[in-house]
């Protein structure tokens, strides 16, 4: 089974190379530690890749697209058809992620992992598990086998990109109703009360928000997911998009490729991946702080701190794409700055 083989192949960061990277960072013409979290990021990427001088010049955002049966409960302002419409627009180059990806020189890999429509879009990878999930307010979203198949789809997508030389990945999604499924998973895996993790999504009224809380609570009560079994939680409360992204995080860790978390939905997938294989967390990089209330709880459980907070909640991988600029800058500083010897300046030494 691909999933089991992938989990077995996920290792730890290369600590020896990280120590060498620290020596290099301390030799650069700057006060010790003055680049703050950028220095931590550089060391982590060195440890991930096993390369003392890693490259992050070949980037892509993987966008998992899928419909969610829970939309029939009226928890979204938008109809299901928007999922397929926006997916088509990804191929037209007119969406937010298209703009941000172009700006940073990144590709996008758009994946139909469960869109309800039969429409085939040129430029979209057809990896459909099924035409949307079932309604979590009435029963499980998918079977366990389907959840595993979706995870393995994400693993395969990332492996294919890594084989083509991609060395920095981002995660994105498109799926009407997926803040509801993400909120349900968050509540169970973090042990947080539902009302504290459910947000307005694409713009619900207060009445709509209250209904969404009730639907998430009902889904948890009906499905009774096992919080100690992340695949059980995923299959009962999640979506094919979340499951596919879970596979992306596991696949990236297996291939030792840095991968950026986007917003709420992709952070939930990252949490599921970490619950499946704790070592996978070391290969994840945060991007922004999503405006969705559940996102903060997820990041706390991941033990990660977002790089920036712009009040964004667009999804699509836009936050990850913006963070590409920060990763680029960190690696550029590490590889291109002169050393104290180059500058004929006495090196700083740690104060006792």
C-alpha positions as CSV (number, residue, x, y, z in Angstrom):
1,X,0.0,0.0,0.0
2,X,1.4,3.4,-1.0
3,X,0.4,5.1,2.2
4,X,2.2,2.6,4.4
5,X,5.3,2.7,2.3
6,X,5.2,6.5,2.4
7,X,4.9,6.6,6.2
8,X,7.8,4.2,6.6
9,X,10.0,6.4,4.4
10,X,9.5,9.6,6.4
11,X,12.6,10.4,8.4
12,X,13.9,13.2,10.6
13,X,15.7,16.4,9.8
14,X,19.4,16.2,9.1
15,X,20.7,17.7,12.4
16,X,24.4,17.5,11.3
17,X,23.8,19.7,8.3
18,X,21.6,22.1,10.3
19,X,24.6,22.6,12.6
20,X,26.7,23.4,9.6
21,X,24.1,25.8,8.4
22,X,24.2,27.6,11.8
23,X,27.9,28.1,11.4
24,X,27.4,29.6,8.0
25,X,24.6,31.9,9.3
26,X,26.8,33.1,12.1
27,X,29.6,33.9,9.7
28,X,27.5,36.2,7.6
29,X,28.0,40.0,7.8
30,X,25.2,40.7,10.3
31,X,24.7,40.5,14.1
32,X,24.1,37.0,15.4
33,X,20.6,35.9,14.9
34,X,19.5,39.2,13.4
35,X,17.5,37.6,10.7
36,X,15.3,36.0,13.3
37,X,12.8,33.4,12.0
38,X,14.4,33.5,8.6
39,X,17.5,31.8,10.1
40,X,15.3,29.2,11.7
41,X,13.6,28.6,8.3
42,X,16.9,28.2,6.5
43,X,18.2,25.6,9.0
44,X,14.9,23.7,8.7
45,X,15.0,23.7,4.9
46,X,18.6,22.5,5.1
47,X,17.6,19.7,7.4
48,X,14.6,18.8,5.2
49,X,16.4,18.6,2.0
50,X,19.7,17.3,3.2
51,X,21.5,20.0,1.2
52,X,23.8,22.5,2.9
53,X,22.9,25.0,0.1
54,X,19.3,24.2,-0.9
55,X,17.5,25.7,-3.9
56,X,13.8,26.8,-3.8
57,X,13.7,28.1,-7.4
58,X,11.1,25.6,-8.7
59,X,7.8,26.1,-7.0
60,X,4.3,24.9,-7.4
61,X,1.0,25.2,-5.5
62,X,-1.1,22.0,-5.4
63,X,-4.8,22.9,-5.4
64,X,-7.2,20.1,-4.4
65,X,-10.8,20.7,-5.7
66,X,-13.8,18.8,-4.4
67,X,-17.5,19.2,-3.5
68,X,-19.0,18.5,-0.1
69,X,-22.4,16.9,0.6
70,X,-22.9,19.0,3.7
71,X,-23.7,22.0,1.4
72,X,-27.3,20.7,1.2
73,X,-27.7,21.8,4.9
74,X,-27.6,25.4,3.8
75,X,-24.3,26.2,5.5
76,X,-22.8,28.1,2.6
77,X,-23.7,31.4,0.9
78,X,-22.6,29.9,-2.4
79,X,-24.0,26.9,-4.3
80,X,-22.1,23.8,-5.1
81,X,-21.7,24.9,-8.7
82,X,-19.1,27.5,-7.7
83,X,-16.6,24.7,-7.0
84,X,-16.5,23.7,-10.7
85,X,-16.7,27.3,-11.9
86,X,-13.7,28.4,-9.9
87,X,-11.8,25.3,-10.8
88,X,-12.3,26.2,-14.5
89,X,-11.2,29.7,-13.8
90,X,-7.9,28.4,-12.4
91,X,-7.2,27.2,-15.9
92,X,-8.0,30.7,-17.3
93,X,-5.4,32.4,-15.2
94,X,-7.8,34.9,-13.6
95,X,-8.1,33.9,-10.0
96,X,-6.2,35.1,-7.0
97,X,-3.8,32.2,-6.9
98,X,-3.1,32.6,-10.6
99,X,-2.0,36.2,-9.9
100,X,0.1,35.4,-6.8
101,X,1.7,32.3,-8.4
102,X,2.7,34.2,-11.5
103,X,4.1,37.0,-9.3
104,X,6.5,34.5,-7.6
105,X,7.3,32.4,-10.6
106,X,5.4,29.4,-9.4
107,X,3.3,26.8,-11.2
108,X,-0.1,25.5,-10.1
109,X,-1.2,21.9,-10.2
110,X,-5.0,21.8,-10.2
111,X,-6.5,18.5,-9.1
112,X,-10.2,17.4,-9.5
113,X,-10.3,15.0,-6.6
114,X,-14.1,15.0,-6.1
115,X,-15.9,17.7,-8.0
116,X,-19.6,16.8,-8.5
117,X,-19.7,18.0,-12.1
118,X,-18.7,15.7,-15.0
119,X,-17.1,18.6,-16.9
120,X,-13.5,17.9,-17.9
121,X,-11.3,21.0,-17.7
122,X,-8.2,21.1,-19.9
123,X,-5.3,21.7,-17.5
124,X,-7.0,20.0,-14.5
125,X,-5.7,16.6,-13.4
126,X,-8.7,14.2,-13.1
127,X,-8.1,12.2,-9.9
128,X,-11.8,12.1,-8.9
129,X,-12.4,9.7,-6.0
130,X,-16.2,10.2,-6.3
131,X,-18.6,13.0,-7.3
132,X,-18.4,14.8,-3.9
133,X,-18.7,13.5,-0.4
134,X,-21.9,12.5,1.4
135,X,-23.5,14.8,3.9
136,X,-21.7,14.7,7.2
137,X,-24.8,15.8,9.0
138,X,-26.5,12.5,8.1
139,X,-23.6,10.1,8.1
140,X,-19.9,9.7,7.2
141,X,-18.4,11.8,4.4
142,X,-16.7,8.9,2.8
143,X,-15.6,5.3,3.4
144,X,-12.3,4.7,5.1
145,X,-11.0,3.2,1.8
146,X,-11.9,6.3,0.0
147,X,-10.1,8.5,2.5
148,X,-7.0,6.4,2.1
149,X,-7.3,6.6,-1.7
150,X,-7.6,10.4,-1.5
151,X,-4.5,10.6,0.7
152,X,-2.6,8.4,-1.7
153,X,-3.7,10.6,-4.5
154,X,-2.0,13.6,-2.8
155,X,1.1,11.5,-2.2
156,X,1.3,10.6,-5.9
157,X,0.8,14.1,-7.0
158,X,3.6,15.4,-4.9
159,X,5.9,12.5,-5.8
160,X,5.3,13.4,-9.5
161,X,6.2,17.0,-8.9
162,X,9.3,16.1,-6.9
163,X,10.4,13.8,-9.7
164,X,10.2,16.8,-12.1
165,X,12.6,18.7,-9.9
166,X,10.1,20.9,-7.9
167,X,11.8,21.9,-4.7
168,X,9.2,24.1,-2.9
169,X,5.5,23.4,-2.7
170,X,2.4,25.1,-1.4
171,X,-1.0,23.8,-0.7
172,X,-4.4,25.1,-1.7
173,X,-8.0,24.0,-2.2
174,X,-11.4,24.8,-3.7
175,X,-14.6,23.3,-2.4
176,X,-17.8,25.0,-1.3
177,X,-18.6,23.9,2.3
178,X,-15.0,23.0,3.2
179,X,-14.8,25.4,6.1
180,X,-17.6,23.3,7.7
181,X,-15.8,20.0,7.2
182,X,-12.6,21.6,8.5
183,X,-14.3,23.0,11.5
184,X,-15.7,19.6,12.4
185,X,-12.3,17.9,12.1
186,X,-10.7,20.8,14.1
187,X,-13.2,20.4,17.0
188,X,-12.5,16.7,17.3
189,X,-8.7,16.6,16.9
190,X,-8.1,19.6,19.1
191,X,-10.8,18.9,21.7
192,X,-12.3,22.4,21.2
193,X,-16.0,23.2,21.6
194,X,-17.6,23.6,18.2
195,X,-18.7,27.2,18.6
196,X,-15.1,28.3,19.0
197,X,-13.9,26.8,15.7
198,X,-16.7,27.6,13.3
199,X,-16.4,30.8,11.3
200,X,-18.4,32.6,8.7
201,X,-16.7,31.0,5.7
202,X,-17.4,32.9,2.5
203,X,-19.6,35.4,4.3
204,X,-22.5,33.9,6.4
205,X,-24.9,36.0,8.4
206,X,-25.2,35.5,12.1
207,X,-28.2,33.3,11.5
208,X,-26.2,31.3,9.0
209,X,-23.3,31.0,11.4
210,X,-25.5,29.7,14.1
211,X,-26.9,27.1,11.7
212,X,-23.4,26.1,10.7
213,X,-22.5,25.5,14.4
214,X,-25.5,23.3,14.8
215,X,-24.7,21.3,11.7
216,X,-21.1,20.7,12.8
217,X,-22.3,19.6,16.2
218,X,-24.8,17.3,14.7
219,X,-22.2,15.8,12.4
220,X,-19.9,15.0,15.3
221,X,-22.7,13.5,17.4
222,X,-24.0,11.3,14.5
223,X,-20.7,10.0,13.3
224,X,-18.9,9.6,16.7
225,X,-15.4,9.8,15.2
226,X,-12.5,8.3,17.1
227,X,-10.2,11.3,18.0
228,X,-7.3,8.8,18.3
229,X,-7.7,7.6,14.8
230,X,-7.1,10.6,12.4
231,X,-8.2,8.6,9.3
232,X,-11.4,7.7,11.0
233,X,-12.0,11.4,11.8
234,X,-11.1,12.4,8.2
235,X,-13.4,9.8,6.6
236,X,-16.4,10.7,8.8
237,X,-16.1,14.5,8.9
238,X,-13.8,15.6,6.1
239,X,-13.7,16.1,2.4
240,X,-11.7,14.7,-0.5
241,X,-9.9,18.0,-0.7
242,X,-8.7,17.8,2.9
243,X,-7.7,14.1,2.4
244,X,-5.8,14.9,-0.8
245,X,-3.9,17.7,1.0
246,X,-3.1,15.4,3.8
247,X,-1.4,13.2,1.3
248,X,0.5,16.2,-0.1
249,X,2.0,16.8,3.3
250,X,2.9,13.2,3.8
251,X,4.3,12.9,0.3
252,X,6.4,16.0,0.7
253,X,7.9,14.7,3.9
254,X,8.7,11.4,2.2
255,X,10.4,13.2,-0.7
256,X,12.1,15.7,1.7
257,X,10.6,18.7,-0.1
258,X,9.6,21.8,1.9
259,X,5.8,22.4,1.8
260,X,3.9,25.5,2.9
261,X,0.6,25.4,4.7
262,X,-1.9,27.9,3.3
263,X,-5.0,28.8,5.5
264,X,-7.6,27.0,7.5
265,X,-8.4,24.1,5.3
266,X,-4.8,23.2,4.4
267,X,-3.8,23.6,8.1
268,X,-6.4,21.0,9.0
269,X,-5.0,18.7,6.5
270,X,-1.5,19.3,7.9
271,X,-2.9,18.5,11.4
272,X,-4.3,15.2,10.1
273,X,-1.0,14.4,8.5
274,X,0.9,15.1,11.7
275,X,-1.5,12.9,13.6
276,X,-0.9,10.1,11.1
277,X,2.9,10.6,11.1
278,X,4.3,13.0,13.7
279,X,7.7,13.3,11.9
280,X,5.9,14.9,8.9
281,X,5.5,18.1,10.8
282,X,9.2,18.9,10.5
283,X,8.8,19.3,6.7
284,X,5.9,21.8,7.0
285,X,6.3,25.6,6.8
286,X,3.5,28.0,7.9
287,X,2.4,30.9,5.8
288,X,-0.3,33.2,7.0
289,X,-2.7,33.4,9.9
290,X,-6.2,32.7,8.5
291,X,-9.1,34.8,9.6
292,X,-11.1,31.7,10.3
293,X,-11.4,31.2,14.1
294,X,-10.5,27.5,14.0
295,X,-7.2,28.2,12.3
296,X,-5.5,29.5,15.4
297,X,-6.4,26.3,17.3
298,X,-5.0,24.2,14.5
299,X,-1.7,26.1,14.4
300,X,-1.4,25.8,18.2
301,X,-1.7,22.0,17.9
302,X,0.8,22.0,15.0
303,X,3.2,24.0,17.2
304,X,3.7,26.5,14.3
305,X,3.5,30.2,14.2
306,X,2.3,31.9,11.0
307,X,4.8,34.1,9.2
308,X,2.3,36.9,8.6
309,X,-1.3,38.0,9.4
310,X,-3.1,40.0,6.7
311,X,-6.6,39.0,7.6
312,X,-6.8,36.8,4.6
313,X,-9.3,34.0,4.1
314,X,-9.4,33.5,0.3
315,X,-8.0,30.0,0.2
316,X,-6.8,28.6,-3.1
317,X,-3.2,28.6,-1.8
318,X,-2.8,32.3,-1.9
319,X,-1.2,32.6,1.5
320,X,1.3,29.9,0.6
321,X,2.1,31.7,-2.7
322,X,2.8,34.9,-0.8
323,X,5.0,33.1,1.6
324,X,7.1,31.9,-1.3
325,X,8.6,35.4,-1.4
326,X,9.7,35.0,2.3
327,X,11.3,31.6,1.7
328,X,13.1,33.0,-1.4
329,X,14.5,35.9,0.6
330,X,15.6,33.6,3.4
331,X,17.5,31.3,1.2
332,X,18.9,34.2,-0.9
333,X,20.3,35.8,2.2
334,X,21.9,32.6,3.4
335,X,23.5,31.7,0.1
336,X,24.4,35.2,-1.2
337,X,25.4,37.4,1.7
338,X,29.1,37.9,2.3
339,X,30.9,36.5,5.3
340,X,32.9,38.6,7.8
341,X,36.1,37.4,6.1
342,X,34.7,38.6,2.7
343,X,34.0,42.0,4.3
344,X,37.2,42.3,6.3
345,X,35.1,42.8,9.5
346,X,35.7,41.1,12.8
347,X,33.1,38.4,13.4
348,X,30.5,38.8,16.2
349,X,30.9,36.4,19.0
350,X,28.1,35.2,21.4
351,X,28.0,37.1,24.7
352,X,28.3,35.0,27.8
